Amino acid sequence: MARLRARIIGQDQALDAVESMLNLVKADLGDPRRPLSVALFLGPTGVGKTEIIRVLAEAIHGSADACCRIDMNTLAQDHYAAAITGAPPGYVGSREGTTLLDLELIQGSFGRPGIVLFDEIEKAGKEVVRSLLNVFDHGRLTLTSGARTIDFRNAMIFMTSNLAAREFQHYEDGLRWGWRRLMHVSDSARRRRLQRITDAALHRSFDPEFINRIDRVILFNSLGPETSDAIIDLEIGRLNARLSRTGWTVSLDPAARDWLARQGHDRRFGARAIARIFRREVTAALAEVMVQSLGVAVGEPGCSLIGRLEVDRIRFHSGAGPF
């Protein structure tokens, strides 16, 4: 949870729900005949839904990629259900039991649960979604050919979705600019309204028996301008981690930070909007500075490279060690 709270910005209520779910898993009080948990993350794009699963995989297994991730937007047609359940008898791949599911990542190990992510679940075909019903209910999936059975009972299953994101945006825009702003809507009333919007969207998109098998539906907020500074800090930290082997570091003066926050904030796109402008305005400019400095420093024995350049109020500092 310390990692999650350091890396996921502006989602305190969602993180509280995740912590409650993890406590249940840690205490081993769940039904042993089902997966450890089945959770659906709902909210706008770029607010940290997928990043939570990556941080969990990193904390539990040591790698952000140590989860079985299925991008459901690639399974939009109903016949793609065979990509999960395997080809039926008589079809190519039926004997081998070919499936997109990674058995090792799903089953995990003793004391380390598997992590499964069905990303953008609403974009999958209806038959693809229905193929998961037994997984959520009994924690087991027998491939169509009968070649093998995959056990999900030691796995945490997560789904992400952008369902109702536009309705969320329309409602929150009304709170800021429309007639609703005059009513001073409380945070609890706002959450209740968003919950009703969510319930309506879920029942429009999924069968009741699918919804009934989900343990938790966790709502994520859109990111306000107050989160921009923390997101910029995260981007600087990631860039400096990549620069650590070169001896360079990047720091931004207050004017540069304010400019990035103003230019990068967009409620529709979340943290990705700031990350995009950071790459375009900071990382690209830094790369140009470093490439230009190579011609000065390389080949000079024992030389030290100490560079400073200001580009559009964004200041770069190089280290003083041998280059």
C-alpha positions as CSV (number, residue, x, y, z in Angstrom):
1,M,0.0,0.0,0.0
2,A,2.9,2.3,0.6
3,R,4.0,1.8,-3.0
4,L,0.5,2.3,-4.3
5,R,-0.1,5.5,-2.4
6,A,3.2,6.9,-3.6
7,R,2.5,6.0,-7.3
8,I,-1.3,6.5,-7.6
9,I,-2.3,10.1,-7.4
10,G,-5.7,11.5,-6.5
11,Q,-7.5,8.1,-5.8
12,D,-7.7,7.9,-2.0
13,Q,-11.1,6.2,-1.9
14,A,-10.2,3.7,-4.6
15,L,-7.0,2.9,-2.8
16,D,-8.9,2.4,0.5
17,A,-11.1,-0.2,-1.3
18,V,-8.0,-1.9,-2.7
19,E,-6.5,-2.0,0.7
20,S,-9.6,-3.6,2.2
21,M,-9.5,-6.2,-0.6
22,L,-5.8,-7.0,0.0
23,N,-6.5,-7.4,3.7
24,L,-9.1,-10.0,3.0
25,V,-6.7,-11.9,0.7
26,K,-3.9,-11.7,3.2
27,A,-6.1,-13.0,6.0
28,D,-7.2,-15.9,3.8
29,L,-10.9,-15.5,4.7
30,G,-12.2,-15.8,1.2
31,D,-14.2,-18.7,-0.3
32,P,-11.5,-21.4,-1.2
33,R,-13.7,-22.5,-4.2
34,R,-13.4,-19.1,-5.9
35,P,-10.6,-16.7,-7.0
36,L,-9.1,-14.7,-4.2
37,S,-10.9,-11.6,-5.5
38,V,-12.7,-10.3,-8.5
39,A,-12.7,-6.6,-8.9
40,L,-13.8,-4.2,-11.6
41,F,-12.1,-0.8,-11.9
42,L,-14.3,1.9,-13.5
43,G,-13.3,5.4,-14.4
44,P,-11.9,7.7,-17.1
45,T,-8.7,7.0,-19.0
46,G,-5.4,7.8,-17.5
47,V,-6.3,7.8,-13.8
48,G,-4.3,4.8,-12.6
49,K,-6.6,1.8,-13.1
50,T,-4.0,-0.3,-14.9
51,E,-1.1,1.2,-13.0
52,I,-2.5,-0.2,-9.8
53,I,-2.2,-3.8,-11.1
54,R,1.3,-3.1,-12.4
55,V,2.4,-1.8,-9.0
56,L,0.9,-4.8,-7.3
57,A,2.7,-7.2,-9.6
58,E,6.0,-5.3,-8.9
59,A,5.4,-5.5,-5.1
60,I,4.4,-9.1,-5.0
61,H,6.5,-10.7,-7.8
62,G,9.3,-8.2,-8.4
63,S,8.2,-7.1,-11.9
64,A,5.5,-4.9,-13.2
65,D,4.9,-7.3,-16.1
66,A,4.5,-10.4,-13.8
67,C,0.7,-10.6,-14.4
68,C,-1.4,-12.3,-17.0
69,R,-2.7,-9.4,-19.0
70,I,-5.4,-9.9,-21.7
71,D,-6.1,-6.8,-23.8
72,M,-9.9,-7.3,-24.3
73,N,-10.0,-4.7,-27.1
74,T,-8.3,-7.3,-29.3
75,L,-11.2,-9.7,-28.7
76,A,-14.1,-7.6,-30.0
77,Q,-15.6,-10.4,-32.1
78,D,-17.7,-13.2,-30.4
79,H,-15.7,-16.0,-32.1
80,Y,-12.5,-14.7,-30.3
81,A,-13.8,-16.5,-27.2
82,A,-11.7,-19.4,-28.4
83,A,-8.6,-17.3,-27.7
84,I,-9.4,-17.8,-24.0
85,T,-11.2,-21.1,-23.8
86,G,-9.1,-22.8,-26.5
87,A,-10.1,-24.1,-29.9
88,P,-12.9,-26.7,-29.9
89,P,-12.2,-30.3,-30.9
90,G,-11.4,-30.7,-34.6
91,Y,-10.0,-27.2,-35.0
92,V,-6.4,-26.1,-35.3
93,G,-4.7,-25.9,-31.9
94,S,-7.3,-28.0,-30.0
95,R,-4.9,-30.7,-29.1
96,E,-2.3,-28.3,-27.8
97,G,-4.8,-26.4,-25.7
98,T,-3.6,-23.1,-27.1
99,T,-4.9,-20.1,-25.1
100,L,-3.9,-16.5,-24.3
101,L,-3.9,-17.3,-20.6
102,D,-0.5,-17.8,-19.0
103,L,-0.8,-20.8,-16.6
104,E,2.2,-19.9,-14.5
105,L,1.3,-16.2,-14.0
106,I,-2.3,-17.2,-13.1
107,Q,-1.5,-19.9,-10.5
108,G,1.3,-18.0,-8.8
109,S,3.1,-19.8,-6.0
110,F,2.8,-20.5,-2.3
111,G,2.4,-17.2,-0.5
112,R,2.4,-15.2,-3.7
113,P,-1.0,-15.1,-5.5
114,G,-1.3,-14.9,-9.3
115,I,-2.5,-11.6,-10.8
116,V,-4.9,-11.6,-13.8
117,L,-5.9,-8.4,-15.7
118,F,-8.7,-8.2,-18.3
119,D,-8.0,-4.8,-19.6
120,E,-10.9,-2.7,-21.2
121,I,-13.4,-5.5,-20.6
122,E,-16.3,-3.5,-22.2
123,K,-14.6,-3.7,-25.6
124,A,-14.7,-7.5,-25.8
125,G,-17.5,-9.5,-27.6
126,K,-20.4,-10.7,-25.5
127,E,-19.4,-14.4,-25.9
128,V,-15.8,-13.6,-24.8
129,V,-17.2,-12.0,-21.6
130,R,-19.6,-15.0,-21.0
131,S,-16.6,-17.4,-21.3
132,L,-15.3,-15.9,-18.0
133,L,-18.4,-16.7,-15.9
134,N,-17.1,-20.0,-14.6
135,V,-13.8,-18.5,-13.9
136,F,-15.4,-15.9,-11.6
137,D,-17.7,-18.3,-9.9
138,H,-15.7,-21.5,-9.5
139,G,-12.2,-20.4,-10.1
140,R,-11.6,-23.0,-12.8
141,L,-11.6,-22.9,-16.6
142,T,-11.6,-26.2,-18.6
143,L,-10.5,-25.6,-22.1
144,T,-13.0,-26.5,-24.8
145,S,-10.9,-29.4,-26.0
146,G,-10.7,-30.8,-22.5
147,A,-6.9,-30.9,-22.8
148,R,-6.4,-29.1,-19.5
149,T,-8.0,-27.1,-16.7
150,I,-6.6,-23.7,-15.5
151,D,-7.0,-23.0,-11.8
152,F,-7.7,-19.4,-10.8
153,R,-8.3,-20.1,-7.1
154,N,-4.9,-18.6,-6.1
155,A,-5.3,-15.5,-8.3
156,M,-6.6,-12.0,-7.9
157,I,-8.6,-11.1,-10.9
158,F,-8.9,-7.5,-12.0
159,M,-10.9,-5.9,-14.9
160,T,-10.7,-2.3,-16.1
161,S,-13.3,-0.4,-18.0
162,N,-14.0,3.2,-19.2
163,L,-17.7,2.5,-19.1
164,A,-19.8,5.7,-18.3
165,A,-16.6,7.9,-18.5
166,R,-18.5,10.4,-20.7
167,E,-21.4,10.5,-18.3
168,F,-19.0,11.0,-15.5
169,Q,-17.4,13.9,-17.4
170,H,-20.7,15.5,-18.2
171,Y,-21.9,15.3,-14.6
172,E,-18.6,16.7,-13.2
173,D,-18.6,19.5,-15.8
174,G,-22.0,20.4,-14.5
175,L,-20.7,20.6,-11.0
176,R,-18.0,23.0,-12.1
177,W,-19.8,25.1,-14.7
178,G,-23.5,24.2,-14.9
179,W,-26.5,24.9,-12.7
180,R,-25.4,22.2,-10.2
181,R,-22.5,24.3,-9.0
182,L,-25.0,26.6,-7.3
183,M,-26.4,23.7,-5.2
184,H,-23.0,23.0,-3.5
185,V,-23.3,19.2,-3.9
186,S,-21.5,17.3,-1.2
187,D,-18.9,14.7,-1.9
188,S,-21.1,11.9,-0.6
189,A,-24.0,13.1,-2.8
190,R,-21.6,13.2,-5.8
191,R,-20.4,9.7,-5.1
192,R,-24.0,8.4,-4.9
193,R,-24.9,10.0,-8.2
194,L,-21.8,8.5,-9.8
195,Q,-22.7,5.1,-8.4
196,R,-26.2,5.3,-10.0
197,I,-24.6,6.3,-13.3
198,T,-22.2,3.3,-13.0
199,D,-25.0,0.8,-12.1
200,A,-27.0,1.9,-15.2
201,A,-24.0,1.6,-17.5
202,L,-23.1,-1.8,-16.1
203,H,-26.6,-3.2,-16.7
204,R,-26.6,-1.8,-20.2
205,S,-23.4,-3.5,-21.1
206,F,-23.2,-6.8,-19.2
207,D,-25.6,-9.6,-18.3
208,P,-26.9,-9.7,-14.7
209,E,-25.1,-13.1,-14.0
210,F,-21.8,-11.5,-15.0
211,I,-22.3,-8.5,-12.7
212,N,-23.4,-10.8,-9.9
213,R,-20.0,-12.5,-9.9
214,I,-18.0,-9.4,-9.3
215,D,-16.9,-8.9,-5.7
216,R,-16.1,-5.2,-5.9
217,V,-16.8,-2.4,-8.4
218,I,-14.3,0.4,-7.6
219,L,-14.8,3.9,-9.0
220,F,-11.9,6.1,-9.9
221,N,-12.1,9.9,-10.0
222,S,-11.0,12.1,-12.9
223,L,-7.8,14.0,-12.0
224,G,-8.1,17.6,-11.0
225,P,-5.5,20.4,-11.5
226,E,-4.4,19.9,-7.9
227,T,-2.8,16.5,-8.8
228,S,-0.6,17.9,-11.6
229,D,2.4,18.8,-9.4
230,A,2.5,15.3,-8.0
231,I,2.3,13.7,-11.4
232,I,5.2,15.9,-12.6
233,D,7.2,14.7,-9.7
234,L,6.6,11.1,-10.7
235,E,7.7,11.8,-14.3
236,I,10.8,13.6,-13.1
237,G,11.6,10.6,-10.8
238,R,11.2,8.1,-13.6
239,L,13.4,10.2,-16.0
240,N,16.1,10.6,-13.4
241,A,16.0,6.8,-12.7
242,R,16.7,6.2,-16.4
243,L,19.5,8.9,-16.3
244,S,21.2,7.4,-13.2
245,R,23.8,5.5,-15.3
246,T,24.8,8.6,-17.2
247,G,25.4,11.0,-14.2
248,W,22.8,13.4,-15.5
249,T,19.8,14.7,-13.5
250,V,16.9,16.9,-14.4
251,S,15.3,19.5,-12.2
252,L,12.5,22.0,-13.1
253,D,12.3,25.5,-11.7
254,P,8.8,26.7,-10.4
255,A,8.0,28.5,-13.6
256,A,8.6,25.4,-15.7
257,R,6.5,23.3,-13.4
258,D,3.6,25.7,-13.6
259,W,3.8,25.8,-17.4
260,L,3.8,22.1,-17.7
261,A,0.9,21.8,-15.3
262,R,-1.2,24.3,-17.2
263,Q,-0.4,22.9,-20.6
264,G,-0.7,19.3,-19.6
265,H,-3.8,19.2,-17.4
266,D,-6.8,17.7,-19.2
267,R,-9.5,15.9,-17.2
268,R,-10.5,13.9,-20.3
269,F,-7.0,12.2,-20.6
270,G,-5.8,12.1,-17.0
271,A,-2.1,11.6,-16.1
272,R,-1.3,10.5,-19.7
273,A,-1.8,14.1,-20.9
274,I,0.9,15.4,-18.6
275,A,3.2,12.5,-19.3
276,R,2.8,13.2,-23.0
277,I,3.8,16.9,-22.8
278,F,6.6,16.0,-20.4
279,R,8.1,13.7,-23.0
280,R,7.6,16.2,-25.8
281,E,8.9,19.3,-24.0
282,V,11.4,17.9,-21.4
283,T,12.6,14.5,-22.5
284,A,13.1,15.5,-26.1
285,A,14.9,18.7,-25.3
286,L,17.1,16.9,-22.8
287,A,18.0,14.3,-25.5
288,E,19.1,17.1,-27.8
289,V,21.3,18.6,-25.1
290,M,22.9,15.2,-24.3
291,V,23.6,14.4,-28.0
292,Q,25.2,17.8,-28.5
293,S,27.4,17.4,-25.5
294,L,28.7,14.0,-26.7
295,G,30.8,15.6,-29.3
296,V,32.6,17.8,-26.7
297,A,33.2,15.1,-24.1
298,V,33.8,11.8,-25.8
299,G,37.5,11.0,-26.5
300,E,39.0,13.4,-23.9
301,P,40.7,11.2,-21.3
302,G,39.7,12.0,-17.7
303,C,37.5,14.8,-18.7
304,S,34.4,15.8,-16.7
305,L,31.2,17.0,-18.3
306,I,29.4,19.8,-16.4
307,G,26.7,21.1,-18.6
308,R,23.9,23.5,-17.9
309,L,21.4,24.7,-20.5
310,E,18.0,26.4,-20.1
311,V,15.4,25.5,-22.8
312,D,12.0,27.1,-22.5
313,R,12.5,27.7,-18.8
314,I,13.3,24.0,-18.3
315,R,16.7,23.5,-16.7
316,F,19.0,20.5,-17.2
317,H,22.0,19.6,-15.1
318,S,24.6,17.1,-15.9
319,G,26.7,15.2,-13.3
320,A,30.3,16.0,-12.6
321,G,31.7,12.4,-13.0
322,P,33.8,11.1,-15.9
323,F,31.7,10.8,-19.1
